[in-house]
Amino acid sequence: MPTSILDKLKAGTVLGDGGYLLALESRGYVQAGPFTPEVTIEHPNALAALHEEFLHAGAEVLQVLAFYASENKLAQIGYAGKLAEINQAAVRIAREAAWSIDYENPQSATEAYHHMREEQ
């Protein structure tokens, strides 16, 4: 049976990812500021590649790139009505990156997206 994240935390240190905004900005995919989640639908391959880089570097936990994704903030930059699309893409991209390297037991804290793999 795969090890849960809680069991891994009880056993010791768990290495996570980080630095998405800075890495994507340095590569020209986002401009630093309060609005960055649109990269999930504008440049999904860049985000997927970054997830995979973090995993290959040893990350055991991937974050879903969805911070600042709210209807009111997205509407301010021309993405009104795109919240669900952005969040679903963010979860799908992170999970696909984990599955692409046979990562053990990819999990989502967002219950609404737990069955995305089976639906594809």
One Martini backbone bead per residue (centre of mass of N, CA, C, O) as a GRO file, in nm:
protein
  120
    1MET     BB    1   0.097   0.035   0.022
    2PRO     BB    2   0.090   0.351   0.005
    3THR     BB    3   0.228   0.635   0.125
    4SER     BB    4   0.140   0.881   0.313
    5ILE     BB    5   0.198   1.201   0.395
    6LEU     BB    6   0.161   1.161   0.701
    7ASP     BB    7   0.362   0.927   0.731
    8LYS     BB    8   0.606   1.080   0.622
    9LEU     BB    9   0.603   1.304   0.841
   10LYS     BB   10   0.641   1.111   1.085
   11ALA     BB   11   0.928   1.000   0.970
   12GLY     BB   12   0.993   1.303   0.855
   13THR     BB   13   1.122   1.449   0.599
   14VAL     BB   14   0.970   1.656   0.341
   15LEU     BB   15   1.007   1.730   0.009
   16GLY     BB   16   0.953   2.023  -0.166
   17ASP     BB   17   0.855   2.266  -0.349
   18GLY     BB   18   0.959   2.576  -0.528
   19GLY     BB   19   0.960   2.876  -0.715
   20TYR     BB   20   0.766   2.925  -0.953
   21LEU     BB   21   0.760   3.225  -1.015
   22LEU     BB   22   1.064   3.271  -1.060
   23ALA     BB   23   1.104   3.059  -1.281
   24LEU     BB   24   0.883   3.163  -1.481
   25GLU     BB   25   0.995   3.450  -1.503
   26SER     BB   26   1.288   3.382  -1.605
   27ARG     BB   27   1.137   3.238  -1.871
   28GLY     BB   28   0.879   3.436  -1.960
   29TYR     BB   29   0.571   3.344  -1.846
   30VAL     BB   30   0.581   3.566  -1.619
   31GLN     BB   31   0.474   3.839  -1.417
   32ALA     BB   32   0.530   3.983  -1.152
   33GLY     BB   33   0.254   3.950  -0.927
   34PRO     BB   34  -0.084   3.892  -0.849
   35PHE     BB   35  -0.091   3.746  -1.152
   36THR     BB   36  -0.031   3.380  -1.233
   37PRO     BB   37  -0.241   3.134  -1.301
   38GLU     BB   38  -0.263   3.156  -1.624
   39VAL     BB   39  -0.029   2.957  -1.699
   40THR     BB   40  -0.207   2.694  -1.704
   41ILE     BB   41  -0.339   2.794  -1.999
   42GLU     BB   42  -0.094   2.933  -2.159
   43HIS     BB   43   0.165   2.734  -2.020
   44PRO     BB   44   0.154   2.414  -1.950
   45ASN     BB   45   0.439   2.304  -2.033
   46ALA     BB   46   0.605   2.477  -1.841
   47LEU     BB   47   0.479   2.372  -1.580
   48ALA     BB   48   0.534   2.073  -1.620
   49ALA     BB   49   0.843   2.097  -1.636
   50LEU     BB   50   0.877   2.212  -1.351
   51HIS     BB   51   0.763   1.981  -1.195
   52GLU     BB   52   0.968   1.772  -1.301
   53GLU     BB   53   1.217   1.911  -1.190
   54PHE     BB   54   1.141   1.886  -0.894
   55LEU     BB   55   1.123   1.577  -0.889
   56HIS     BB   56   1.419   1.522  -0.994
   57ALA     BB   57   1.532   1.688  -0.731
   58GLY     BB   58   1.326   1.543  -0.487
   59ALA     BB   59   1.043   1.596  -0.474
   60GLU     BB   60   0.739   1.490  -0.280
   61VAL     BB   61   0.591   1.774  -0.329
   62LEU     BB   62   0.321   1.930  -0.495
   63GLN     BB   63   0.204   2.222  -0.614
   64VAL     BB   64  -0.067   2.411  -0.689
   65LEU     BB   65  -0.106   2.660  -0.937
   66ALA     BB   66  -0.354   2.887  -0.762
   67PHE     BB   67  -0.271   3.145  -0.676
   68TYR     BB   68  -0.491   3.411  -0.710
   69ALA     BB   69  -0.751   3.234  -0.781
   70SER     BB   70  -1.006   3.456  -0.854
   71GLU     BB   71  -1.267   3.602  -0.990
   72ASN     BB   72  -1.194   3.903  -0.934
   73LYS     BB   73  -0.894   3.892  -1.028
   74LEU     BB   74  -0.940   3.770  -1.313
   75ALA     BB   75  -1.127   3.995  -1.422
   76GLN     BB   76  -0.900   4.225  -1.420
   77ILE     BB   77  -0.735   4.037  -1.665
   78GLY     BB   78  -0.954   3.875  -1.859
   79TYR     BB   79  -1.065   3.595  -1.670
   80ALA     BB   80  -1.354   3.561  -1.675
   81GLY     BB   81  -1.473   3.242  -1.597
   82LYS     BB   82  -1.170   3.074  -1.534
   83LEU     BB   83  -1.132   2.932  -1.262
   84ALA     BB   84  -1.190   2.633  -1.315
   85GLU     BB   85  -0.988   2.595  -1.547
   86ILE     BB   86  -0.736   2.671  -1.386
   87ASN     BB   87  -0.762   2.468  -1.150
   88GLN     BB   88  -0.782   2.210  -1.320
   89ALA     BB   89  -0.513   2.246  -1.464
   90ALA     BB   90  -0.331   2.251  -1.216
   91VAL     BB   91  -0.398   1.966  -1.119
   92ARG     BB   92  -0.340   1.805  -1.376
   93ILE     BB   93  -0.041   1.885  -1.413
   94ALA     BB   94   0.066   1.779  -1.142
   95ARG     BB   95  -0.032   1.486  -1.171
   96GLU     BB   96   0.105   1.418  -1.442
   97ALA     BB   97   0.389   1.459  -1.340
   98ALA     BB   98   0.382   1.238  -1.129
   99TRP     BB   99   0.304   1.003  -1.328
  100SER     BB  100   0.550   1.029  -1.533
  101ILE     BB  101   0.744   0.906  -1.275
  102ASP     BB  102   0.597   0.715  -1.080
  103TYR     BB  103   0.468   0.840  -0.850
  104GLU     BB  104   0.374   0.797  -0.531
  105ASN     BB  105   0.063   0.860  -0.466
  106PRO     BB  106  -0.111   1.076  -0.588
  107GLN     BB  107  -0.235   1.378  -0.433
  108SER     BB  108  -0.534   1.557  -0.328
  109ALA     BB  109  -0.679   1.820  -0.138
  110THR     BB  110  -0.896   1.828  -0.370
  111GLU     BB  111  -1.177   1.654  -0.387
  112ALA     BB  112  -1.296   1.741  -0.673
  113TYR     BB  113  -1.011   1.602  -0.819
  114HIS     BB  114  -0.963   1.290  -0.756
  115HIS     BB  115  -1.109   1.173  -1.046
  116MET     BB  116  -0.953   1.271  -1.304
  117ARG     BB  117  -0.801   1.019  -1.405
  118GLU     BB  118  -1.053   0.836  -1.459
  119GLU     BB  119  -1.190   1.047  -1.670
  120GLN     BB  120  -0.951   1.035  -1.900
   0.00000   0.00000   0.00000
